[in-house]
Amino acid sequence: MQKIQVLFPDPLMRKLRATAETEDMPVSEVIRRATELWLDRFPAKPGLKVKAVPVVRLGKCKVAPEDLRDKIYE
């Protein structure tokens, strides 16, 4: 499971907390279930391919790791 930070407006946060209390579950579980239901409305399109991130090999780094920050700003 991965962790993210999401900002909610106060009225929505109050609804989330009220729902969580009514259902006797953590707010995070309410958010997970709501997200899952919402995403199910948009089925994956067949043939949709995710492009790979290109990888570039540039050789060895010629600057010591502790000096990288200084070299960036030169």
Residue frames relative to the residue before (quaternion, step in Angstrom):
aa qw qx qy qz dx dy dz
M 1.0000 0.0000 0.0000 0.0000 0.00 0.00 0.00
Q 0.2511 -0.7744 0.5651 0.1342 3.56 -0.99 0.85
K 0.3531 -0.7309 0.5538 0.1855 3.51 -1.21 0.62
I 0.0146 0.7741 -0.6328 0.0109 3.56 -1.05 0.87
Q 0.3377 -0.7007 0.5805 0.2407 3.53 -1.30 0.24
V 0.0225 -0.7925 0.6084 -0.0361 3.56 -0.84 1.06
L 0.2587 -0.7576 0.5802 0.1502 3.57 -0.96 0.87
F 0.1139 -0.7898 0.6018 0.0335 3.57 -0.88 1.01
P 0.5029 -0.6079 0.5024 0.3537 3.59 -1.09 0.62
D 0.6650 -0.5471 0.3357 0.3817 3.59 -1.12 0.67
P 0.6665 0.4965 -0.3438 0.4370 3.67 0.77 -0.81
L 0.6609 0.4953 -0.3057 0.4737 3.58 0.99 -0.82
M 0.6336 0.5265 -0.3306 0.4604 3.59 1.00 -0.77
R 0.6277 0.5245 -0.3396 0.4642 3.60 1.02 -0.75
K 0.6450 0.5113 -0.3181 0.4704 3.59 1.00 -0.82
L 0.6402 0.5278 -0.3247 0.4540 3.58 0.96 -0.86
R 0.6829 0.4859 -0.2893 0.4625 3.56 0.88 -0.96
A 0.6439 0.5163 -0.3245 0.4621 3.59 0.99 -0.80
T 0.6521 0.5054 -0.3074 0.4741 3.57 0.97 -0.85
A 0.6479 0.5195 -0.3167 0.4583 3.57 0.93 -0.88
E 0.6656 0.4915 -0.3084 0.4693 3.58 0.94 -0.83
T 0.6508 0.5207 -0.3114 0.4565 3.58 0.95 -0.89
E 0.7446 0.3953 -0.2041 0.4977 3.56 0.95 -0.92
D 0.3459 -0.7675 0.4688 0.2675 3.59 1.32 -0.08
M 0.5576 0.5405 -0.4271 0.4632 3.54 0.75 1.16
P 0.6060 -0.5588 0.4063 0.3942 3.59 -1.17 0.37
V 0.6271 -0.5329 0.4132 0.3899 3.56 -1.21 0.54
S 0.6208 0.5594 -0.3478 0.4251 3.60 0.97 -0.80
E 0.6506 0.5045 -0.3172 0.4707 3.61 1.02 -0.74
V 0.6113 0.5337 -0.3447 0.4719 3.60 1.02 -0.75
I 0.6676 0.5003 -0.2967 0.4647 3.58 0.92 -0.92
R 0.6413 0.5206 -0.3287 0.4580 3.60 0.95 -0.85
R 0.6878 0.4818 -0.2887 0.4598 3.59 0.86 -0.96
A 0.6509 0.5090 -0.3190 0.4642 3.59 0.95 -0.83
T 0.6479 0.5174 -0.3116 0.4641 3.57 0.98 -0.84
E 0.6512 0.5197 -0.3131 0.4559 3.56 0.94 -0.88
L 0.6525 0.5058 -0.3113 0.4707 3.60 0.95 -0.87
W 0.6655 0.5063 -0.3031 0.4570 3.57 0.93 -0.89
L 0.6821 0.4897 -0.2903 0.4590 3.58 0.91 -0.90
D 0.5980 0.5706 -0.3590 0.4336 3.61 1.12 -0.57
R 0.5762 0.5867 -0.3754 0.4277 3.59 1.22 -0.36
F 0.7438 0.3297 -0.1783 0.5534 3.57 1.22 -0.44
P 0.1556 -0.8217 0.5406 0.0912 3.60 0.19 1.22
A 0.5992 -0.5714 0.4262 0.3644 3.54 -1.18 0.63
K 0.4061 -0.7069 0.5250 0.2442 3.55 -0.99 0.84
P 0.4517 -0.6842 0.4884 0.2988 3.60 -0.85 0.91
G 0.7944 0.2950 -0.2343 0.4764 3.52 -1.06 0.81
L 0.4985 0.6373 -0.4418 0.3875 3.58 1.24 -0.01
K 0.0812 -0.8138 0.5755 0.0052 3.55 -0.60 1.14
V 0.3568 -0.7069 0.5700 0.2192 3.52 -1.04 0.80
K 0.3711 -0.7384 0.5179 0.2208 3.55 -0.77 1.03
A 0.4587 -0.6751 0.5104 0.2708 3.52 -1.06 0.80
V 0.4854 -0.6347 0.5141 0.3117 3.54 -1.13 0.64
P 0.4333 -0.7127 0.4762 0.2785 3.60 -0.74 0.97
V 0.2314 -0.7549 0.6014 0.1218 3.54 -1.09 0.78
V 0.1210 -0.7920 0.5971 0.0395 3.55 -0.85 1.00
R 0.1919 -0.7688 0.6013 0.1028 3.55 -0.81 0.98
L 0.0697 -0.8379 0.5412 -0.0107 3.58 -0.49 1.19
G 0.6233 -0.5464 0.3449 0.4405 3.56 1.22 0.20
K 0.7165 -0.4348 0.3236 0.4391 3.52 -1.32 -0.19
C 0.5001 -0.6289 0.5072 0.3115 3.54 -1.19 0.62
K 0.2858 -0.7893 0.5243 0.1427 3.57 -0.81 0.99
V 0.6537 0.4584 -0.3074 0.5177 3.58 1.30 0.14
A 0.4951 -0.6508 0.4832 0.3129 3.57 -0.96 0.85
P 0.6176 -0.5872 0.3712 0.3688 3.62 -0.99 0.79
E 0.6791 0.4985 -0.3054 0.4440 3.60 0.94 -0.81
D 0.6995 0.4517 -0.2684 0.4844 3.62 1.23 -0.35
L 0.4190 0.7474 -0.4473 0.2562 3.61 1.26 -0.14
R 0.6486 0.5329 -0.3308 0.4312 3.60 0.84 -0.95
D 0.6719 0.4920 -0.3007 0.4648 3.61 0.89 -0.91
K 0.6701 0.5149 -0.3008 0.4420 3.61 0.93 -0.88
I 0.5973 0.5797 -0.3612 0.4202 3.59 1.08 -0.69
Y 0.7572 0.4043 -0.2013 0.4719 3.56 0.95 -0.91
E 0.5068 0.6419 -0.4333 0.3787 3.59 1.22 0.12
